[in-house]
Amino acid sequence: MRAGEASVGNGRSEFRKRLERTTPEPDPPQSPPERREDQRRSPGLNLERPPGDAPKWYQRRQVRYLAAALIVVLLIAGLIWWLYARRYEGTTDAYVDVHLVHVAPRVPGQVARVLVNDNQLVRAGQLLVEIDPADYRAKLSQLVAQKAQAVTQFSQAQAQVATSQAAWQQAVADTQGAAAQAINSRQDLVRYQELKKALPTAVAQEQLDQAVATARNAIAQQTSDEKKVQGALSQITASRAQVSGAVAAIKALDAQIVSAQLDLSYTRVIAPMDGHIANRSVETGNYVQAGQELLDIVPLGLWVTANFKETQLEHMAPGQPATVGIDACGRSYEAHVNSIQRGAGQAFGVLPPENATGNWVKVVQRVPVKVVFDRMPTDCLLGPGMSAEVSVKVR
Protein backbone atom coordinates (compact mmCIF):
# COMPACT_ATOMS: atom_id res chain seq x y z
CA MET A 1 0.00 0.00 0.00
CA ARG A 2 2.74 2.42 0.77
CA ALA A 3 4.47 1.68 -2.48
CA GLY A 4 1.21 2.40 -4.37
CA GLU A 5 0.60 5.62 -2.52
CA ALA A 6 4.14 6.73 -3.29
CA SER A 7 3.63 6.15 -7.02
CA VAL A 8 0.35 8.16 -7.02
CA GLY A 9 2.04 11.00 -5.19
CA ASN A 10 4.88 11.07 -7.72
CA GLY A 11 2.34 11.24 -10.60
CA ARG A 12 0.53 14.16 -9.05
CA SER A 13 3.77 16.06 -8.50
CA GLU A 14 4.78 15.57 -12.12
CA PHE A 15 1.30 16.81 -13.35
CA ARG A 16 1.66 19.94 -11.19
CA LYS A 17 5.10 20.63 -12.68
CA ARG A 18 3.76 20.29 -16.26
CA LEU A 19 0.80 22.55 -15.44
CA GLU A 20 3.10 25.18 -14.01
CA ARG A 21 5.26 25.07 -17.15
CA THR A 22 2.27 25.51 -19.52
CA THR A 23 0.33 28.11 -17.46
CA PRO A 24 1.64 31.72 -18.07
CA GLU A 25 2.51 33.72 -15.08
CA PRO A 26 -0.10 36.36 -14.18
CA ASP A 27 0.80 39.98 -14.85
CA PRO A 28 1.67 41.94 -11.81
CA PRO A 29 -1.11 44.20 -10.62
CA GLN A 30 -1.04 47.64 -12.20
CA SER A 31 -1.69 50.83 -10.52
CA PRO A 32 -4.78 52.86 -11.49
CA PRO A 33 -2.78 55.41 -13.57
CA GLU A 34 -1.33 52.61 -15.74
CA ARG A 35 -4.82 51.15 -16.38
CA ARG A 36 -6.12 54.58 -17.46
CA GLU A 37 -3.16 54.90 -19.86
CA ASP A 38 -4.00 51.52 -21.45
CA GLN A 39 -7.62 52.59 -21.80
CA ARG A 40 -6.53 55.75 -23.64
CA ARG A 41 -4.42 53.68 -26.03
CA SER A 42 -7.34 51.34 -26.87
CA PRO A 43 -10.61 53.23 -26.34
CA GLY A 44 -13.76 51.16 -26.16
CA LEU A 45 -11.79 48.02 -25.29
CA ASN A 46 -11.08 46.79 -21.83
CA LEU A 47 -8.40 44.39 -23.04
CA GLU A 48 -5.64 44.85 -25.57
CA ARG A 49 -6.46 43.45 -29.16
CA PRO A 50 -3.64 42.25 -31.31
CA PRO A 51 -3.33 44.04 -34.70
CA GLY A 52 -4.34 40.91 -36.63
CA ASP A 53 -7.80 40.80 -34.93
CA ALA A 54 -9.04 44.23 -36.35
CA PRO A 55 -12.51 44.06 -38.19
CA LYS A 56 -12.64 44.03 -42.04
CA TRP A 57 -14.00 47.06 -43.96
CA TYR A 58 -17.14 45.23 -45.04
CA GLN A 59 -17.79 44.25 -41.42
CA ARG A 60 -18.09 47.81 -40.29
CA ARG A 61 -21.49 49.04 -39.25
CA GLN A 62 -21.46 52.05 -41.61
CA VAL A 63 -20.73 49.84 -44.63
CA ARG A 64 -23.57 47.52 -43.73
CA TYR A 65 -26.00 50.43 -43.40
CA LEU A 66 -24.87 51.83 -46.76
CA ALA A 67 -25.24 48.45 -48.49
CA ALA A 68 -28.74 47.97 -47.09
CA ALA A 69 -29.77 51.45 -48.23
CA LEU A 70 -28.33 50.78 -51.70
CA ILE A 71 -30.24 47.53 -52.00
CA VAL A 72 -33.48 49.28 -51.05
CA VAL A 73 -32.85 52.02 -53.60
CA LEU A 74 -32.13 49.45 -56.32
CA LEU A 75 -35.30 47.53 -55.51
CA ILE A 76 -37.38 50.71 -55.67
CA ALA A 77 -35.70 51.77 -58.92
CA GLY A 78 -36.25 48.30 -60.41
CA LEU A 79 -39.92 48.40 -59.48
CA ILE A 80 -40.35 51.86 -61.00
CA TRP A 81 -38.53 50.77 -64.15
CA TRP A 82 -40.69 47.64 -64.44
CA LEU A 83 -43.88 49.64 -64.00
CA TYR A 84 -42.69 52.07 -66.70
CA ALA A 85 -41.24 49.50 -69.10
CA ARG A 86 -44.31 47.26 -69.09
CA ARG A 87 -46.23 50.10 -70.75
CA TYR A 88 -44.08 49.87 -73.89
CA GLU A 89 -43.19 47.26 -76.48
CA GLY A 90 -40.12 47.92 -78.57
CA THR A 91 -38.00 46.36 -81.27
CA THR A 92 -34.88 47.12 -83.24
CA ASP A 93 -36.02 44.93 -86.13
CA ALA A 94 -37.56 47.88 -87.97
CA TYR A 95 -36.88 49.57 -91.29
CA VAL A 96 -38.14 52.51 -93.30
CA ASP A 97 -40.51 51.22 -95.94
CA VAL A 98 -42.40 52.50 -99.01
CA HIS A 99 -44.16 51.21 -102.11
CA LEU A 100 -41.58 51.84 -104.82
CA VAL A 101 -42.90 52.98 -108.21
CA HIS A 102 -41.16 51.18 -111.08
CA VAL A 103 -41.24 53.43 -114.15
CA ALA A 104 -41.30 51.60 -117.49
CA PRO A 105 -42.29 52.62 -121.05
CA ARG A 106 -45.47 51.35 -122.67
CA VAL A 107 -44.03 51.33 -126.19
CA PRO A 108 -40.65 50.17 -127.51
CA GLY A 109 -38.17 52.52 -129.14
CA GLN A 110 -34.87 54.32 -128.91
CA VAL A 111 -34.42 56.77 -126.05
CA ALA A 112 -34.07 60.31 -127.39
CA ARG A 113 -33.71 62.20 -124.10
CA VAL A 114 -33.31 61.52 -120.40
CA LEU A 115 -34.40 64.59 -118.44
CA VAL A 116 -33.75 63.54 -114.81
CA ASN A 117 -30.73 62.65 -112.71
CA ASP A 118 -30.20 60.30 -109.80
CA ASN A 119 -31.87 61.29 -106.50
CA GLN A 120 -33.63 64.24 -108.14
CA LEU A 121 -36.97 65.40 -106.77
CA VAL A 122 -39.71 65.15 -109.40
CA ARG A 123 -43.37 66.14 -109.43
CA ALA A 124 -46.36 64.30 -110.83
CA GLY A 125 -46.67 64.88 -114.58
CA GLN A 126 -43.03 65.85 -115.05
CA LEU A 127 -41.34 64.50 -118.19
CA LEU A 128 -38.71 61.90 -117.29
CA VAL A 129 -37.69 60.12 -120.51
CA GLU A 130 -38.60 60.72 -124.14
CA ILE A 131 -38.55 57.97 -126.77
CA ASP A 132 -37.98 58.84 -130.45
CA PRO A 133 -41.52 59.54 -131.77
CA ALA A 134 -40.75 59.52 -135.54
CA ASP A 135 -42.06 56.01 -136.23
CA TYR A 136 -45.24 56.62 -134.26
CA ARG A 137 -45.90 59.93 -136.00
CA ALA A 138 -45.49 58.25 -139.40
CA LYS A 139 -47.93 55.51 -138.43
CA LEU A 140 -50.42 58.09 -137.24
CA SER A 141 -50.14 60.03 -140.52
CA GLN A 142 -50.69 56.82 -142.50
CA LEU A 143 -53.85 56.02 -140.56
CA VAL A 144 -55.15 59.54 -141.04
CA ALA A 145 -54.66 59.18 -144.80
CA GLN A 146 -56.44 55.82 -144.79
CA LYS A 147 -59.34 57.40 -142.97
CA ALA A 148 -59.56 60.13 -145.59
CA GLN A 149 -59.68 57.41 -148.27
CA ALA A 150 -62.40 55.58 -146.37
CA VAL A 151 -64.42 58.78 -146.12
CA THR A 152 -64.15 59.19 -149.90
CA GLN A 153 -65.33 55.62 -150.43
CA PHE A 154 -68.21 56.32 -148.11
CA SER A 155 -69.23 59.32 -150.18
CA GLN A 156 -69.00 57.28 -153.38
CA ALA A 157 -71.12 54.54 -151.84
CA GLN A 158 -73.74 57.08 -150.85
CA ALA A 159 -73.74 58.48 -154.40
CA GLN A 160 -74.07 54.96 -155.76
CA VAL A 161 -77.09 54.43 -153.57
CA ALA A 162 -78.72 57.54 -155.04
CA THR A 163 -77.91 56.38 -158.60
CA SER A 164 -79.33 52.93 -157.91
CA GLN A 165 -82.50 54.42 -156.53
CA ALA A 166 -82.91 56.56 -159.67
CA ALA A 167 -82.36 53.52 -161.87
CA TRP A 168 -84.92 51.62 -159.88
CA GLN A 169 -87.45 54.39 -160.29
CA GLN A 170 -86.81 54.45 -164.06
CA ALA A 171 -87.22 50.69 -164.22
CA VAL A 172 -90.48 50.90 -162.35
CA ALA A 173 -91.74 53.54 -164.78
CA ASP A 174 -90.67 51.45 -167.76
CA THR A 175 -92.41 48.44 -166.27
CA GLN A 176 -95.59 50.39 -165.86
CA GLY A 177 -95.44 51.56 -169.51
CA ALA A 178 -94.72 48.04 -170.74
CA ALA A 179 -97.65 46.75 -168.73
CA ALA A 180 -100.00 49.29 -170.33
CA GLN A 181 -98.66 48.45 -173.79
CA ALA A 182 -99.15 44.74 -173.12
CA ILE A 183 -102.74 45.30 -172.04
CA ASN A 184 -103.47 47.36 -175.14
CA SER A 185 -101.90 44.76 -177.42
CA ARG A 186 -103.92 41.95 -175.82
CA GLN A 187 -107.12 43.94 -176.24
CA ASP A 188 -106.35 44.59 -179.96
CA LEU A 189 -105.62 40.93 -180.47
CA VAL A 190 -108.92 39.95 -178.87
CA ARG A 191 -110.88 42.38 -181.13
CA TYR A 192 -109.17 41.13 -184.26
CA GLN A 193 -109.90 37.54 -183.29
CA GLU A 194 -113.60 38.23 -182.60
CA LEU A 195 -113.97 40.17 -185.82
CA LYS A 196 -112.28 37.39 -187.75
CA LYS A 197 -114.80 34.92 -186.38
CA ALA A 198 -117.73 37.15 -187.18
CA LEU A 199 -116.59 38.33 -190.63
CA PRO A 200 -113.69 36.34 -191.94
CA THR A 201 -113.29 38.66 -194.91
CA ALA A 202 -113.20 41.81 -192.74
CA VAL A 203 -109.77 41.06 -191.19
CA ALA A 204 -106.84 39.88 -193.21
CA GLN A 205 -104.72 37.08 -191.84
CA GLU A 206 -101.67 39.33 -191.97
CA GLN A 207 -103.31 41.85 -189.66
CA LEU A 208 -104.21 39.07 -187.23
CA ASP A 209 -100.65 37.74 -187.21
CA GLN A 210 -99.26 41.23 -186.63
CA ALA A 211 -101.61 41.72 -183.67
CA VAL A 212 -100.45 38.43 -182.20
CA ALA A 213 -96.79 39.44 -182.59
CA THR A 214 -97.43 42.87 -181.09
CA ALA A 215 -99.10 41.32 -178.03
CA ARG A 216 -96.23 38.88 -177.52
CA ASN A 217 -93.62 41.70 -177.80
CA ALA A 218 -95.51 43.78 -175.26
CA ILE A 219 -95.60 40.87 -172.78
CA ALA A 220 -91.87 40.24 -173.30
CA GLN A 221 -91.10 43.93 -172.81
CA GLN A 222 -93.12 43.93 -169.60
CA THR A 223 -91.22 40.92 -168.31
CA SER A 224 -87.89 42.56 -169.19
CA ASP A 225 -88.81 45.78 -167.41
CA GLU A 226 -89.87 43.86 -164.30
CA LYS A 227 -86.45 42.17 -164.22
CA LYS A 228 -84.80 45.59 -164.54
CA VAL A 229 -86.76 46.68 -161.47
CA GLN A 230 -85.40 43.68 -159.53
CA GLY A 231 -81.87 44.43 -160.72
CA ALA A 232 -82.21 48.04 -159.61
CA LEU A 233 -83.36 46.88 -156.18
CA SER A 234 -80.34 44.57 -155.91
CA GLN A 235 -78.08 47.46 -156.90
CA ILE A 236 -79.60 49.62 -154.19
CA THR A 237 -78.96 46.87 -151.62
CA ALA A 238 -75.35 46.51 -152.78
CA SER A 239 -74.81 50.28 -152.64
CA ARG A 240 -76.19 50.44 -149.13
CA ALA A 241 -73.89 47.57 -148.13
CA GLN A 242 -70.96 49.57 -149.51
CA VAL A 243 -72.07 52.50 -147.39
CA SER A 244 -72.19 50.30 -144.27
CA GLY A 245 -68.75 48.88 -145.08
CA ALA A 246 -67.35 52.38 -145.53
CA VAL A 247 -68.83 53.42 -142.18
CA ALA A 248 -67.30 50.37 -140.46
CA ALA A 249 -63.93 51.10 -142.10
CA ILE A 250 -64.07 54.68 -140.86
CA LYS A 251 -64.84 53.53 -137.31
CA ALA A 252 -62.01 50.99 -137.40
CA LEU A 253 -59.61 53.65 -138.65
CA ASP A 254 -60.81 56.01 -135.93
CA ALA A 255 -59.96 53.37 -133.30
CA GLN A 256 -56.55 52.78 -134.90
CA ILE A 257 -55.93 56.52 -134.96
CA VAL A 258 -56.77 56.78 -131.26
CA SER A 259 -54.41 53.87 -130.54
CA ALA A 260 -51.67 55.49 -132.63
CA GLN A 261 -52.19 58.77 -130.81
CA LEU A 262 -51.86 56.95 -127.48
CA ASP A 263 -48.69 55.21 -128.66
CA LEU A 264 -47.32 58.59 -129.71
CA SER A 265 -48.15 60.04 -126.28
CA TYR A 266 -46.52 57.04 -124.58
CA THR A 267 -43.19 58.07 -126.09
CA ARG A 268 -43.18 60.69 -123.32
CA VAL A 269 -42.59 58.85 -120.02
CA ILE A 270 -43.87 61.05 -117.22
CA ALA A 271 -43.78 60.81 -113.42
CA PRO A 272 -46.98 59.30 -111.98
CA MET A 273 -46.44 60.93 -108.56
CA ASP A 274 -44.16 63.13 -106.49
CA GLY A 275 -40.95 61.52 -105.29
CA HIS A 276 -37.21 61.09 -105.71
CA ILE A 277 -35.47 59.31 -108.57
CA ALA A 278 -33.65 56.10 -107.61
CA ASN A 279 -32.05 53.14 -109.36
CA ARG A 280 -31.87 54.88 -112.73
CA SER A 281 -30.64 52.51 -115.44
CA VAL A 282 -31.48 54.31 -118.71
CA GLU A 283 -29.27 56.48 -120.89
CA THR A 284 -29.81 58.41 -124.10
CA GLY A 285 -29.51 56.12 -127.12
CA ASN A 286 -30.64 52.94 -125.39
CA TYR A 287 -33.26 50.85 -127.17
CA VAL A 288 -35.92 49.90 -124.63
CA GLN A 289 -38.79 47.45 -124.74
CA ALA A 290 -42.30 47.94 -123.46
CA GLY A 291 -42.36 47.14 -119.76
CA GLN A 292 -38.58 47.41 -119.30
CA GLU A 293 -37.77 49.12 -116.00
CA LEU A 294 -36.01 52.44 -116.55
CA LEU A 295 -35.89 53.90 -113.05
CA ASP A 296 -37.68 53.94 -109.70
CA ILE A 297 -39.49 56.71 -107.89
CA VAL A 298 -39.42 56.78 -104.09
CA PRO A 299 -42.68 58.45 -103.01
CA LEU A 300 -42.64 61.12 -100.33
CA GLY A 301 -45.04 59.20 -98.09
CA LEU A 302 -42.72 56.88 -96.13
CA TRP A 303 -43.49 54.77 -93.09
CA VAL A 304 -41.72 52.25 -90.85
CA THR A 305 -42.30 48.51 -90.85
CA ALA A 306 -41.53 47.14 -87.38
CA ASN A 307 -41.26 43.36 -87.02
CA PHE A 308 -42.51 42.65 -83.50
CA LYS A 309 -42.49 39.24 -81.90
CA GLU A 310 -45.91 37.66 -81.81
CA THR A 311 -45.69 37.62 -78.02
CA GLN A 312 -45.53 41.44 -78.06
CA LEU A 313 -48.85 41.92 -79.87
CA GLU A 314 -51.22 41.04 -77.03
CA HIS A 315 -52.00 44.67 -76.15
CA MET A 316 -51.02 46.32 -79.45
CA ALA A 317 -53.71 47.93 -81.60
CA PRO A 318 -53.97 50.52 -84.40
CA GLY A 319 -53.89 54.13 -83.25
CA GLN A 320 -51.51 53.63 -80.32
CA PRO A 321 -48.75 56.26 -80.04
CA ALA A 322 -45.22 55.24 -80.92
CA THR A 323 -41.72 56.65 -81.03
CA VAL A 324 -39.50 55.98 -84.02
CA GLY A 325 -35.75 56.41 -83.83
CA ILE A 326 -33.97 56.62 -87.19
CA ASP A 327 -30.33 55.58 -87.08
CA ALA A 328 -29.39 57.80 -90.02
CA CYS A 329 -31.01 60.85 -88.41
CA GLY A 330 -29.75 60.41 -84.87
CA ARG A 331 -33.08 61.40 -83.35
CA SER A 332 -36.59 60.14 -82.67
CA TYR A 333 -39.94 61.12 -84.17
CA GLU A 334 -43.52 60.85 -83.01
CA ALA A 335 -45.64 58.29 -84.84
CA HIS A 336 -48.57 55.92 -84.35
CA VAL A 337 -49.53 52.36 -85.23
CA ASN A 338 -51.40 52.30 -88.53
CA SER A 339 -52.12 48.60 -88.96
CA ILE A 340 -50.94 45.10 -88.07
CA GLN A 341 -50.40 42.53 -90.78
CA ARG A 342 -52.68 39.50 -90.65
CA GLY A 343 -50.01 36.83 -90.56
CA ALA A 344 -46.36 36.33 -89.76
CA GLY A 345 -43.77 37.33 -92.29
CA GLN A 346 -42.69 33.76 -93.03
CA ALA A 347 -46.15 32.90 -94.36
CA PHE A 348 -45.63 35.26 -97.30
CA GLY A 349 -42.21 34.00 -98.32
CA VAL A 350 -41.38 32.36 -101.60
CA LEU A 351 -41.05 29.00 -99.84
CA PRO A 352 -43.33 29.08 -96.78
CA PRO A 353 -42.52 26.54 -94.07
CA GLU A 354 -44.33 23.21 -93.93
CA ASN A 355 -44.63 22.50 -90.21
CA ALA A 356 -46.69 19.38 -90.85
CA THR A 357 -43.63 17.48 -92.10
CA GLY A 358 -40.43 16.45 -90.33
CA ASN A 359 -39.35 17.48 -86.86
CA TRP A 360 -40.91 20.61 -85.48
CA VAL A 361 -39.47 23.18 -83.08
CA LYS A 362 -41.56 26.09 -81.94
CA VAL A 363 -39.98 29.41 -82.89
CA VAL A 364 -41.40 32.78 -81.94
CA GLN A 365 -42.41 34.44 -85.21
CA ARG A 366 -42.35 38.11 -86.09
CA VAL A 367 -45.31 40.06 -87.45
CA PRO A 368 -44.88 43.26 -89.50
CA VAL A 369 -46.53 46.33 -87.96
CA LYS A 370 -46.99 49.47 -90.05
CA VAL A 371 -46.01 52.60 -88.10
CA VAL A 372 -46.81 55.97 -89.70
CA PHE A 373 -45.17 59.27 -88.82
CA ASP A 374 -47.43 61.91 -87.28
CA ARG A 375 -45.46 64.50 -89.26
CA MET A 376 -43.15 63.50 -92.05
CA PRO A 377 -39.53 64.34 -91.08
CA THR A 378 -38.07 67.20 -93.11
CA ASP A 379 -34.71 67.48 -91.37
CA CYS A 380 -33.45 64.06 -92.45
CA LEU A 381 -33.09 62.17 -95.71
CA LEU A 382 -35.21 59.05 -95.37
CA GLY A 383 -35.21 56.13 -97.76
CA PRO A 384 -36.50 52.57 -97.87
CA GLY A 385 -34.38 50.04 -96.05
CA MET A 386 -32.92 52.44 -93.44
CA SER A 387 -32.69 51.00 -89.94
CA ALA A 388 -34.98 52.23 -87.19
CA GLU A 389 -36.00 51.51 -83.61
CA VAL A 390 -39.67 51.53 -82.66
CA SER A 391 -41.29 51.77 -79.24
CA VAL A 392 -45.09 51.50 -78.96
CA LYS A 393 -47.05 52.52 -75.88
CA VAL A 394 -49.45 49.62 -75.36
CA ARG A 395 -50.75 50.44 -71.86
PyMOL commands that set and color helices and strands:
alter all, ss='L'
color gray80, all
select helices_A, chain A and resi 2-22+32-41+51-53+57-59+61-85+134-198+205-266+310-312+345-348
alter helices_A, ss='H'
color red, helices_A
select strands_A, chain A and resi 88-97+101-103+109-114+121-122+127-131+268-270+275-278+287-288+295-299+303-309+321-326+331-340+366-373+387-393
alter strands_A, ss='S'
color yellow, strands_A
deselect
rebuild
show_as cartoon
